[in-house]
């Protein structure tokens, strides 16, 4: 990551930290991040930093949150497309 993105992630993590500290609720954290416009890879990176978890765990928390249903549907459709493409080889 470049310095600007690293700084943005750190600032968002500092802002989101109290939300996580309040109740350790991944869905609440994702709802907060979505509300402040933090989506996609940035939301996963912020989650990883705030929660102190692995990249896979952060991605799972991101995709499992009810407010991220559209992202989960998109992810699933992409994965299904890859699986179908492998069958065509």
ChimeraX commands (.cxc) that place a marker at each C-alpha (Angstrom):
marker #1 position 0.00,0.00,0.00 radius 0.5
marker #1 position 1.13,3.53,-0.63 radius 0.5
marker #1 position 1.69,5.97,2.23 radius 0.5
marker #1 position -1.55,7.86,1.60 radius 0.5
marker #1 position -3.70,4.73,1.77 radius 0.5
marker #1 position -1.82,3.46,4.83 radius 0.5
marker #1 position -2.50,6.77,6.59 radius 0.5
marker #1 position -6.19,6.67,5.58 radius 0.5
marker #1 position -6.57,3.12,6.91 radius 0.5
marker #1 position -4.88,4.10,10.18 radius 0.5
marker #1 position -7.15,7.14,10.59 radius 0.5
marker #1 position -10.27,5.08,9.88 radius 0.5
marker #1 position -9.09,2.42,12.32 radius 0.5
marker #1 position -8.62,5.05,15.03 radius 0.5
marker #1 position -12.15,6.30,14.37 radius 0.5
marker #1 position -13.65,2.79,14.35 radius 0.5
marker #1 position -11.72,1.46,17.35 radius 0.5
marker #1 position -14.21,2.68,19.96 radius 0.5
marker #1 position -17.08,1.01,18.09 radius 0.5
marker #1 position -15.30,-2.34,18.33 radius 0.5
marker #1 position -14.18,-1.74,21.93 radius 0.5
marker #1 position -17.74,-1.03,23.00 radius 0.5
marker #1 position -19.05,-4.56,22.40 radius 0.5
marker #1 position -16.74,-6.54,20.08 radius 0.5
marker #1 position -19.56,-6.88,17.54 radius 0.5
marker #1 position -18.38,-7.42,13.97 radius 0.5
marker #1 position -21.75,-6.49,12.49 radius 0.5
marker #1 position -21.82,-3.22,14.41 radius 0.5
marker #1 position -18.29,-2.46,13.26 radius 0.5
marker #1 position -19.21,-3.11,9.62 radius 0.5
marker #1 position -22.38,-1.02,9.91 radius 0.5
marker #1 position -20.30,1.86,11.27 radius 0.5
marker #1 position -17.70,1.52,8.52 radius 0.5
marker #1 position -20.40,1.41,5.86 radius 0.5
marker #1 position -22.06,4.49,7.38 radius 0.5
marker #1 position -18.83,6.50,7.12 radius 0.5
marker #1 position -18.21,5.34,3.55 radius 0.5
marker #1 position -15.52,2.76,4.23 radius 0.5
marker #1 position -16.16,-0.16,1.89 radius 0.5
marker #1 position -14.39,-2.96,0.06 radius 0.5
marker #1 position -10.75,-3.69,0.66 radius 0.5
marker #1 position -10.38,-0.61,2.87 radius 0.5
marker #1 position -13.11,-1.92,5.20 radius 0.5
marker #1 position -11.39,-5.30,5.39 radius 0.5
marker #1 position -8.04,-3.65,6.15 radius 0.5
marker #1 position -9.58,-1.41,8.82 radius 0.5
marker #1 position -11.32,-4.43,10.35 radius 0.5
marker #1 position -8.04,-6.33,10.42 radius 0.5
marker #1 position -6.29,-3.46,12.18 radius 0.5
marker #1 position -9.10,-2.70,14.66 radius 0.5
marker #1 position -9.85,-6.29,15.60 radius 0.5
marker #1 position -6.26,-7.51,15.43 radius 0.5
marker #1 position -7.13,-10.54,13.33 radius 0.5
marker #1 position -5.91,-12.24,10.18 radius 0.5
marker #1 position -6.83,-11.07,6.71 radius 0.5
marker #1 position -9.10,-14.10,6.26 radius 0.5
marker #1 position -10.89,-13.43,9.54 radius 0.5
marker #1 position -11.37,-9.78,8.61 radius 0.5
marker #1 position -12.78,-10.73,5.21 radius 0.5
marker #1 position -15.13,-13.22,6.86 radius 0.5
marker #1 position -16.33,-10.57,9.32 radius 0.5
marker #1 position -16.87,-8.16,6.42 radius 0.5
marker #1 position -18.86,-10.63,4.31 radius 0.5
marker #1 position -20.88,-12.02,7.24 radius 0.5
marker #1 position -22.26,-8.64,8.33 radius 0.5
marker #1 position -25.92,-8.13,7.37 radius 0.5
marker #1 position -25.17,-4.64,6.03 radius 0.5
marker #1 position -22.73,-6.19,3.55 radius 0.5
marker #1 position -25.30,-8.52,1.91 radius 0.5
marker #1 position -24.76,-6.91,-1.51 radius 0.5
marker #1 position -21.00,-7.42,-1.25 radius 0.5
marker #1 position -21.53,-11.06,-0.24 radius 0.5
marker #1 position -23.85,-11.64,-3.19 radius 0.5
marker #1 position -21.30,-10.10,-5.55 radius 0.5
marker #1 position -18.50,-12.20,-4.07 radius 0.5
marker #1 position -20.57,-15.38,-4.38 radius 0.5
marker #1 position -21.52,-14.63,-7.98 radius 0.5
marker #1 position -17.87,-14.03,-8.85 radius 0.5
marker #1 position -16.80,-17.29,-7.20 radius 0.5
marker #1 position -19.56,-19.22,-8.99 radius 0.5
marker #1 position -18.40,-17.73,-12.29 radius 0.5
marker #1 position -14.84,-18.86,-11.60 radius 0.5
marker #1 position -16.05,-22.36,-10.78 radius 0.5
marker #1 position -18.09,-22.52,-13.99 radius 0.5
marker #1 position -15.10,-21.27,-15.99 radius 0.5
marker #1 position -12.90,-24.00,-14.55 radius 0.5
marker #1 position -15.44,-26.58,-15.71 radius 0.5
marker #1 position -15.14,-25.23,-19.25 radius 0.5
marker #1 position -11.40,-25.92,-19.42 radius 0.5
marker link #1:1,2 radius 0.2
marker link #1:2,3 radius 0.2
marker link #1:3,4 radius 0.2
marker link #1:4,5 radius 0.2
marker link #1:5,6 radius 0.2
marker link #1:6,7 radius 0.2
marker link #1:7,8 radius 0.2
marker link #1:8,9 radius 0.2
marker link #1:9,10 radius 0.2
marker link #1:10,11 radius 0.2
marker link #1:11,12 radius 0.2
marker link #1:12,13 radius 0.2
marker link #1:13,14 radius 0.2
marker link #1:14,15 radius 0.2
marker link #1:15,16 radius 0.2
marker link #1:16,17 radius 0.2
marker link #1:17,18 radius 0.2
marker link #1:18,19 radius 0.2
marker link #1:19,20 radius 0.2
marker link #1:20,21 radius 0.2
marker link #1:21,22 radius 0.2
marker link #1:22,23 radius 0.2
marker link #1:23,24 radius 0.2
marker link #1:24,25 radius 0.2
marker link #1:25,26 radius 0.2
marker link #1:26,27 radius 0.2
marker link #1:27,28 radius 0.2
marker link #1:28,29 radius 0.2
marker link #1:29,30 radius 0.2
marker link #1:30,31 radius 0.2
marker link #1:31,32 radius 0.2
marker link #1:32,33 radius 0.2
marker link #1:33,34 radius 0.2
marker link #1:34,35 radius 0.2
marker link #1:35,36 radius 0.2
marker link #1:36,37 radius 0.2
marker link #1:37,38 radius 0.2
marker link #1:38,39 radius 0.2
marker link #1:39,40 radius 0.2
marker link #1:40,41 radius 0.2
marker link #1:41,42 radius 0.2
marker link #1:42,43 radius 0.2
marker link #1:43,44 radius 0.2
marker link #1:44,45 radius 0.2
marker link #1:45,46 radius 0.2
marker link #1:46,47 radius 0.2
marker link #1:47,48 radius 0.2
marker link #1:48,49 radius 0.2
marker link #1:49,50 radius 0.2
marker link #1:50,51 radius 0.2
marker link #1:51,52 radius 0.2
marker link #1:52,53 radius 0.2
marker link #1:53,54 radius 0.2
marker link #1:54,55 radius 0.2
marker link #1:55,56 radius 0.2
marker link #1:56,57 radius 0.2
marker link #1:57,58 radius 0.2
marker link #1:58,59 radius 0.2
marker link #1:59,60 radius 0.2
marker link #1:60,61 radius 0.2
marker link #1:61,62 radius 0.2
marker link #1:62,63 radius 0.2
marker link #1:63,64 radius 0.2
marker link #1:64,65 radius 0.2
marker link #1:65,66 radius 0.2
marker link #1:66,67 radius 0.2
marker link #1:67,68 radius 0.2
marker link #1:68,69 radius 0.2
marker link #1:69,70 radius 0.2
marker link #1:70,71 radius 0.2
marker link #1:71,72 radius 0.2
marker link #1:72,73 radius 0.2
marker link #1:73,74 radius 0.2
marker link #1:74,75 radius 0.2
marker link #1:75,76 radius 0.2
marker link #1:76,77 radius 0.2
marker link #1:77,78 radius 0.2
marker link #1:78,79 radius 0.2
marker link #1:79,80 radius 0.2
marker link #1:80,81 radius 0.2
marker link #1:81,82 radius 0.2
marker link #1:82,83 radius 0.2
marker link #1:83,84 radius 0.2
marker link #1:84,85 radius 0.2
marker link #1:85,86 radius 0.2
marker link #1:86,87 radius 0.2
marker link #1:87,88 radius 0.2
marker link #1:88,89 radius 0.2
view
